[in-house]
Amino acid sequence: MRRVNLNRSESGVHHVFKTFGQSIDVKISKTDLPNKGGYPYVKFRDWLRYLIEYDNLENIVGVRDLEDMKKILTTFWGRFEKLHPDHVICGRPDGVDGFQRCMTIPVLYHGDEGRGLKKKQLMVLSTHGVIGKGTKASQVSHTKEELADPLGPLRLNLIGNTNCNHFLQCVMGINMYNDCPEAFEHMLNLQATEFAELFWKGEEIKGDRYYICCIGIKGDSPFLGKSGNFERSFTRRPRAPSSRTPAVGICHRCVAGKEDYAPDGIQVDVPFEELGVEFPIWRRTVGCVRPYTNPSPLLKIPFENSGDQTDMWKFDLFHNFHSGVGKYFASSAVITCLELVEASIEESFRMITMDFQDYCSKNKESPYHKKITKALLGVENSFKDCPDGSWSKGDFTRLINQWFQDWGSRHVVGRTTDPLYLKCVSRPSFSSTYFF
């Protein structure tokens, strides 16, 4: 490694890894983007071939044995059909053209915008299996015998290193897809076309034919909006009480927040903040209005025979909680309960910062933010501001909620009978390590 030329460090490191057998034997393909020729990417069929030929099937279905996989997939698709009877796989009987559900692996297409070493955005596109080795909760709630039984509880794909169970298609720098959106759509089109081929034709590997069924597209909200060409997304939310231009809506599934919605010629107000009611108005508008003008290439993926195809884009619970509800709850709850601290504002923040650092030290946590400040909680100007949290790391939401639960048990519980303060700290599910 010391002999690698720093001017060509990436290719040099790859050469060292390959020389010492530390690089995986998966084929890298090339494609010509509108703004760059010979762009490298990995086809999912090549990932599938690698996993099966090297006996790593468990990284995509949770088990290594082929017969166990068949039992699990038979159970999975039987349950899936009850929930999604209109899905294209439910109308495709076994035996026709050699198709078998027990050889059809469910996957999800995943996109996420990360940051490179120079803080520039990167679009990471990958695929991962739906079924895996479970969750931390399943490891506790089920016996070893139940977990080892292929006919036992179906397990989610949440345990394990993502380098082993997420299969990269490509990584694109923001200068490639921001200046030329066609390059991004080109990669989506390649993957959608491949998913369609793997569903209808399959891939023969070691004498068996495997099929792939993509049952959803997932990621954070910006990725969902970009990959679906959606005109309605959370980025289009109203930012002022009123405006000359009607708001277009915040959700690709319904018309919540759309100010010019008039289904029968009569304008209907569909508020997006209608909470606390069993049947909000927006619920009746799901699938009524198409959220795009130009269809996304991902619509080529075989999905439903009828109904709203945009249901293929799935909301991500963890992104919505860690970067949304959980962050707002944590910042609001901390600010509220600081009223019980008999000290000045500056001293209160100094005290909770010390408590937070002590908690992290005892629990061997390495927080992204070392101090809890007014700016971090979104009340830099005054406590009359609405706390919204300014951190961007989702894992910090987990950590600050866990710390706040511990701090509240010592500084709130037993010191007041006011239900407002007690409700702030009576959220054990927020601090549960199983949830996160």
C-alpha positions as CSV (number, residue, x, y, z in Angstrom):
1,M,0.0,0.0,0.0
2,R,2.9,2.4,0.7
3,R,4.1,2.0,-2.9
4,V,0.8,3.1,-4.4
5,N,1.2,6.3,-6.4
6,L,-0.8,9.0,-4.7
7,N,-1.6,10.6,-8.0
8,R,-3.4,7.4,-9.0
9,S,-4.4,6.2,-5.5
10,E,-7.9,4.7,-6.4
11,S,-6.6,2.5,-9.2
12,G,-3.5,1.6,-7.2
13,V,-5.6,0.5,-4.1
14,H,-7.8,-1.6,-6.4
15,H,-4.8,-3.3,-7.8
16,V,-3.5,-4.1,-4.3
17,F,-6.9,-5.5,-3.3
18,K,-7.1,-7.6,-6.4
19,T,-3.5,-8.9,-6.0
20,F,-4.2,-10.2,-2.5
21,G,-7.6,-11.6,-3.2
22,Q,-9.6,-9.0,-1.4
23,S,-11.8,-7.9,-4.3
24,I,-15.0,-9.8,-5.2
25,D,-15.3,-11.5,-8.5
26,V,-18.2,-9.6,-9.9
27,K,-18.4,-8.2,-13.5
28,I,-18.3,-4.4,-13.9
29,S,-20.3,-3.3,-17.0
30,K,-20.0,0.0,-18.9
31,T,-22.7,2.3,-20.3
32,D,-22.6,5.6,-22.2
33,L,-24.4,8.4,-20.4
34,P,-25.5,11.5,-22.2
35,N,-22.6,13.4,-20.5
36,K,-20.0,10.7,-20.0
37,G,-19.0,7.6,-22.1
38,G,-18.0,4.3,-20.6
39,Y,-19.6,4.9,-17.2
40,P,-19.1,1.9,-14.9
41,Y,-22.0,0.1,-13.1
42,V,-22.9,-3.4,-11.9
43,K,-25.9,-5.3,-13.3
44,F,-28.0,-6.9,-10.7
45,R,-28.0,-10.2,-12.7
46,D,-24.2,-10.3,-12.2
47,W,-24.7,-9.7,-8.5
48,L,-27.2,-12.6,-8.4
49,R,-24.8,-14.9,-10.3
50,Y,-22.0,-14.0,-8.0
51,L,-24.1,-14.7,-4.8
52,I,-25.3,-18.1,-6.1
53,E,-22.0,-19.3,-7.6
54,Y,-20.1,-18.4,-4.4
55,D,-22.7,-19.9,-2.0
56,N,-23.8,-16.5,-0.6
57,L,-27.5,-16.9,-1.2
58,E,-28.2,-15.9,2.4
59,N,-27.2,-12.3,1.7
60,I,-30.4,-11.9,-0.4
61,V,-32.9,-14.3,1.1
62,G,-31.6,-14.9,4.6
63,V,-30.8,-18.6,4.2
64,R,-28.0,-20.4,2.4
65,D,-29.8,-23.7,1.4
66,L,-31.8,-23.6,-1.9
67,E,-34.6,-25.9,-0.5
68,D,-35.0,-23.6,2.5
69,M,-35.2,-20.6,0.2
70,K,-38.0,-22.3,-1.7
71,K,-40.0,-22.9,1.5
72,I,-39.5,-19.3,2.6
73,L,-40.5,-17.8,-0.8
74,T,-43.6,-20.0,-1.0
75,T,-44.7,-18.6,2.4
76,F,-43.8,-15.1,1.5
77,W,-45.7,-14.9,-1.8
78,G,-48.7,-16.6,-0.3
79,R,-48.9,-13.9,2.3
80,F,-48.0,-11.2,-0.2
81,E,-50.9,-12.2,-2.5
82,K,-53.4,-11.6,0.4
83,L,-52.2,-8.0,0.8
84,H,-51.6,-7.2,-2.9
85,P,-54.0,-9.2,-5.0
86,D,-53.6,-6.9,-8.0
87,H,-49.8,-7.3,-8.2
88,V,-48.6,-8.7,-11.4
89,I,-47.1,-11.8,-9.8
90,C,-50.5,-12.8,-8.4
91,G,-51.8,-13.2,-12.0
92,R,-48.9,-15.3,-13.1
93,P,-49.5,-19.0,-12.4
94,D,-46.7,-21.4,-11.6
95,G,-45.6,-23.7,-14.4
96,V,-46.3,-21.3,-17.3
97,D,-43.0,-20.8,-19.3
98,G,-41.2,-22.5,-16.4
99,F,-42.1,-19.8,-13.9
100,Q,-42.0,-20.7,-10.2
101,R,-42.9,-18.4,-7.3
102,C,-40.6,-20.4,-5.0
103,M,-37.7,-19.3,-7.3
104,T,-38.7,-15.7,-7.4
105,I,-36.7,-13.5,-5.0
106,P,-38.4,-10.2,-3.8
107,V,-36.2,-7.2,-3.8
108,L,-36.4,-3.4,-3.3
109,Y,-34.6,-0.7,-5.3
110,H,-33.0,1.8,-3.1
111,G,-31.6,5.3,-3.6
112,D,-29.9,7.7,-1.3
113,E,-28.1,10.9,-1.6
114,G,-25.0,10.9,0.6
115,R,-21.9,13.2,0.9
116,G,-18.4,12.6,-0.4
117,L,-15.2,13.6,1.3
118,K,-15.5,17.1,0.0
119,K,-19.1,17.4,1.3
120,K,-20.4,17.2,-2.3
121,Q,-23.6,15.2,-2.9
122,L,-23.5,11.6,-4.2
123,M,-26.4,9.6,-5.5
124,V,-26.0,5.9,-4.5
125,L,-28.3,3.4,-6.3
126,S,-28.5,-0.1,-5.1
127,T,-30.8,-3.2,-4.7
128,H,-31.4,-5.3,-1.6
129,G,-33.5,-8.3,-0.7
130,V,-36.7,-8.0,1.3
131,I,-36.0,-11.1,3.4
132,G,-32.9,-11.4,5.5
133,K,-31.7,-12.4,9.0
134,G,-34.3,-10.4,11.0
135,T,-34.0,-7.5,13.4
136,K,-32.7,-7.1,16.9
137,A,-36.2,-7.5,18.2
138,S,-36.7,-10.8,16.4
139,Q,-33.4,-12.1,17.8
140,V,-34.9,-11.6,21.3
141,S,-38.5,-12.5,20.8
142,H,-37.9,-15.8,19.0
143,T,-35.9,-18.9,20.0
144,K,-32.9,-20.2,18.0
145,E,-35.1,-23.1,16.9
146,E,-37.8,-20.8,15.5
147,L,-35.2,-18.6,13.8
148,A,-33.5,-21.6,12.2
149,D,-36.8,-23.0,10.9
150,P,-37.4,-21.9,7.3
151,L,-41.1,-22.2,7.9
152,G,-40.9,-20.0,11.0
153,P,-41.4,-16.2,11.2
154,L,-40.4,-14.4,8.0
155,R,-37.5,-12.1,8.8
156,L,-36.7,-8.6,7.6
157,N,-33.4,-7.6,6.1
158,L,-32.1,-5.3,8.8
159,I,-29.3,-7.3,10.5
160,G,-25.9,-7.4,8.9
161,N,-23.4,-5.2,7.2
162,T,-25.0,-3.3,4.3
163,N,-21.8,-3.9,2.3
164,C,-23.0,-7.6,2.3
165,N,-26.7,-7.2,1.7
166,H,-27.0,-4.1,-0.5
167,F,-25.9,-4.6,-4.0
168,L,-24.5,-1.4,-5.7
169,Q,-25.6,-0.4,-9.2
170,C,-23.6,2.8,-9.3
171,V,-22.6,6.0,-7.6
172,M,-23.1,9.3,-9.3
173,G,-21.6,12.7,-8.4
174,I,-24.0,15.6,-8.2
175,N,-22.2,17.3,-11.1
176,M,-23.3,14.4,-13.3
177,Y,-27.0,14.2,-12.5
178,N,-27.7,17.8,-11.4
179,D,-26.4,19.4,-14.6
180,C,-27.8,16.5,-16.8
181,P,-30.9,14.8,-15.3
182,E,-31.0,12.6,-18.4
183,A,-27.9,10.8,-17.0
184,F,-29.8,9.9,-13.8
185,E,-32.8,8.7,-15.8
186,H,-30.5,6.6,-18.0
187,M,-29.4,4.6,-15.0
188,L,-32.9,4.2,-13.7
189,N,-34.0,3.0,-17.2
190,L,-31.2,0.4,-17.2
191,Q,-32.3,-1.0,-13.8
192,A,-36.0,-1.0,-14.6
193,T,-35.4,-2.8,-17.9
194,E,-33.2,-5.4,-16.2
195,F,-35.9,-5.9,-13.4
196,A,-38.5,-6.5,-16.1
197,E,-36.3,-9.1,-17.9
198,L,-35.4,-10.9,-14.7
199,F,-39.1,-11.1,-13.8
200,W,-40.4,-12.3,-17.1
201,K,-37.4,-14.4,-18.3
202,G,-35.3,-15.0,-15.2
203,E,-31.7,-16.0,-15.1
204,E,-30.3,-19.6,-15.3
205,I,-27.5,-20.2,-12.8
206,K,-26.0,-23.5,-12.0
207,G,-28.9,-25.4,-13.6
208,D,-31.7,-23.5,-11.9
209,R,-33.7,-20.6,-13.2
210,Y,-34.0,-17.7,-10.7
211,Y,-36.5,-14.8,-11.0
212,I,-36.4,-11.4,-9.5
213,C,-39.5,-9.4,-8.5
214,C,-39.0,-5.7,-7.5
215,I,-41.9,-5.0,-5.2
216,G,-41.0,-1.4,-4.4
217,I,-38.7,1.6,-4.6
218,K,-37.5,3.1,-1.4
219,G,-35.3,5.9,-0.1
220,D,-35.6,9.3,1.4
221,S,-38.2,11.8,0.2
222,P,-35.9,13.7,-2.2
223,F,-34.9,10.5,-3.9
224,L,-38.6,9.4,-4.3
225,G,-39.4,12.8,-5.9
226,K,-36.4,12.7,-8.3
227,S,-36.8,9.0,-9.3
228,G,-40.5,9.3,-9.9
229,N,-40.4,12.7,-11.7
230,F,-43.1,13.8,-9.1
231,E,-44.5,17.3,-9.2
232,R,-46.1,16.7,-5.8
233,S,-43.6,16.1,-3.0
234,F,-42.7,17.4,0.4
235,T,-40.2,19.8,-1.1
236,R,-43.2,21.7,-2.6
237,R,-44.8,22.3,0.7
238,P,-46.2,25.8,1.4
239,R,-43.7,28.1,3.1
240,A,-46.1,31.0,3.6
241,P,-49.7,31.4,4.8
242,S,-50.8,32.4,1.3
243,S,-49.3,32.9,-2.2
244,R,-50.4,34.0,-5.6
245,T,-49.5,30.6,-7.1
246,P,-51.6,27.7,-5.8
247,A,-49.7,25.0,-3.9
248,V,-49.3,21.9,-6.0
249,G,-49.4,19.4,-3.1
250,I,-46.9,17.6,-0.9
251,C,-47.6,13.9,-1.6
252,H,-47.3,11.7,-4.7
253,R,-50.0,9.4,-3.4
254,C,-52.7,11.9,-2.6
255,V,-53.5,15.6,-3.2
256,A,-52.8,16.8,0.4
257,G,-51.9,20.4,0.3
258,K,-53.0,21.0,-3.3
259,E,-54.9,24.3,-3.4
260,D,-56.4,24.1,-6.9
261,Y,-58.0,20.6,-6.5
262,A,-61.4,20.7,-8.2
263,P,-62.6,17.2,-9.0
264,D,-66.2,18.2,-10.0
265,G,-65.5,21.8,-11.0
266,I,-65.8,22.8,-7.3
267,Q,-62.6,23.7,-5.6
268,V,-61.9,21.5,-2.6
269,D,-59.5,22.3,0.2
270,V,-57.3,19.3,1.1
271,P,-55.2,20.3,4.1
272,F,-52.0,18.4,4.6
273,E,-51.9,19.0,8.3
274,E,-55.2,17.4,9.1
275,L,-54.3,15.2,12.0
276,G,-56.2,13.5,14.8
277,V,-59.2,12.5,12.7
278,E,-60.0,9.0,11.6
279,F,-60.9,9.8,8.0
280,P,-59.0,12.9,6.8
281,I,-60.0,14.5,3.5
282,W,-56.6,13.6,1.8
283,R,-57.3,9.9,2.5
284,R,-60.1,9.9,-0.1
285,T,-57.9,11.3,-2.8
286,V,-55.2,8.6,-2.8
287,G,-54.5,7.6,-6.4
288,C,-57.0,10.2,-7.9
289,V,-54.5,12.5,-9.6
290,R,-51.3,11.5,-11.3
291,P,-48.3,13.2,-9.7
292,Y,-46.2,13.4,-12.8
293,T,-46.3,14.8,-16.3
294,N,-43.3,12.8,-17.7
295,P,-43.4,9.2,-16.5
296,S,-40.4,7.8,-14.7
297,P,-38.4,5.1,-16.4
298,L,-39.0,3.0,-13.3
299,L,-42.6,2.5,-14.3
300,K,-41.2,-0.2,-16.6
301,I,-40.8,-2.4,-13.6
302,P,-43.7,-5.0,-13.5
303,F,-45.9,-4.0,-10.7
304,E,-49.7,-3.9,-10.6
305,N,-52.2,-5.0,-13.3
306,S,-54.6,-2.3,-12.1
307,G,-54.7,0.6,-9.7
308,D,-52.2,3.4,-9.0
309,Q,-48.7,2.5,-10.2
310,T,-47.2,5.2,-8.0
311,D,-47.7,2.9,-5.0
312,M,-44.5,1.4,-6.1
313,W,-42.6,4.3,-4.4
314,K,-42.6,3.5,-0.7
315,F,-42.3,5.9,2.2
316,D,-39.4,5.1,4.5
317,L,-40.4,4.8,8.1
318,F,-36.9,5.4,9.4
319,H,-36.2,8.5,7.3
320,N,-39.6,10.0,8.2
321,F,-39.0,9.4,11.9
322,H,-35.3,10.2,12.3
323,S,-35.4,13.2,10.0
324,G,-39.0,14.3,10.8
325,V,-41.3,13.3,13.6
326,G,-38.6,12.1,16.0
327,K,-36.4,15.1,15.4
328,Y,-39.2,17.6,16.0
329,F,-40.4,15.7,19.1
330,A,-36.9,15.6,20.6
331,S,-36.2,19.3,20.2
332,S,-39.6,20.4,21.4
333,A,-39.6,18.1,24.4
334,V,-36.1,19.2,25.5
335,I,-37.0,22.9,25.2
336,T,-40.3,22.3,27.1
337,C,-38.7,20.4,30.0
338,L,-35.9,23.0,30.3
339,E,-38.5,25.2,32.0
340,L,-38.1,22.9,35.1
341,V,-34.4,23.6,35.4
342,E,-33.8,26.3,37.9
343,A,-31.1,28.1,36.1
344,S,-30.5,30.6,33.4
345,I,-30.8,29.7,29.7
346,E,-27.1,29.5,29.2
347,E,-26.6,27.5,32.4
348,S,-29.4,25.1,31.5
349,F,-27.8,24.3,28.2
350,R,-24.4,23.9,29.8
351,M,-25.9,21.4,32.3
352,I,-27.8,19.3,29.8
353,T,-24.7,19.3,27.6
354,M,-22.6,17.9,30.4
355,D,-25.3,15.3,31.2
356,F,-25.5,14.3,27.5
357,Q,-21.7,13.9,27.3
358,D,-21.7,11.8,30.5
359,Y,-24.5,9.6,29.1
360,C,-22.6,9.1,25.8
361,S,-19.5,8.2,27.7
362,K,-21.2,5.6,29.9
363,N,-23.0,4.0,27.0
364,K,-20.0,4.1,24.6
365,E,-21.8,6.4,22.1
366,S,-19.9,8.7,19.7
367,P,-22.3,11.5,19.0
368,Y,-22.1,13.5,15.8
369,H,-22.8,16.7,17.8
370,K,-20.9,17.0,21.0
371,K,-22.9,19.8,22.5
372,I,-26.6,20.6,22.8
373,T,-27.1,24.2,21.9
374,K,-29.9,26.6,21.1
375,A,-29.0,26.5,17.4
376,L,-29.0,22.7,17.4
377,L,-32.5,22.6,18.7
378,G,-33.7,25.3,16.4
379,V,-34.4,28.1,18.9
380,E,-31.4,30.3,18.2
381,N,-33.4,33.6,18.3
382,S,-35.7,32.9,21.3
383,F,-37.7,30.2,22.9
384,K,-40.8,31.6,21.1
385,D,-39.4,29.9,18.0
386,C,-40.9,26.6,17.1
387,P,-38.1,24.0,17.9
388,D,-37.4,21.9,14.8
389,G,-33.9,20.5,15.3
390,S,-31.1,21.4,12.9
391,W,-29.1,18.2,12.8
392,S,-29.0,16.2,9.6
393,K,-27.8,12.8,10.9
394,G,-30.7,10.5,11.5
395,D,-28.8,8.5,14.1
396,F,-28.5,11.6,16.3
397,T,-32.3,11.5,16.6
398,R,-32.1,8.0,18.1
399,L,-29.3,9.1,20.5
400,I,-30.9,12.3,21.7
401,N,-34.2,10.6,22.3
402,Q,-32.5,7.9,24.3
403,W,-30.6,10.4,26.4
404,F,-33.7,12.6,26.9
405,Q,-35.6,9.5,28.2
406,D,-32.8,8.9,30.7
407,W,-32.5,12.6,31.7
408,G,-36.3,13.0,32.1
409,S,-36.5,10.0,34.5
410,R,-34.1,11.9,36.8
411,H,-35.1,15.5,36.3
412,V,-38.8,15.5,35.4
413,V,-40.4,12.4,36.9
414,G,-41.1,13.0,40.5
415,R,-40.6,16.7,40.3
416,T,-43.9,17.7,38.8
417,T,-47.4,16.5,38.3
418,D,-48.0,18.7,35.2
419,P,-49.2,16.3,32.5
420,L,-47.5,18.3,29.7
421,Y,-44.0,17.6,31.1
422,L,-44.8,14.0,32.0
423,K,-46.1,13.3,28.5
424,C,-42.8,14.5,27.1
425,V,-40.8,11.8,29.0
426,S,-43.4,9.0,28.8
427,R,-42.3,7.7,25.4
428,P,-40.4,4.5,26.0
429,S,-40.8,3.4,22.4
430,F,-38.7,6.4,21.3
431,S,-35.8,5.2,23.4
432,S,-36.1,1.5,22.6
433,T,-33.0,0.1,20.9
434,Y,-35.3,-2.4,19.1
435,F,-37.1,0.3,17.2
436,F,-33.9,1.8,16.0
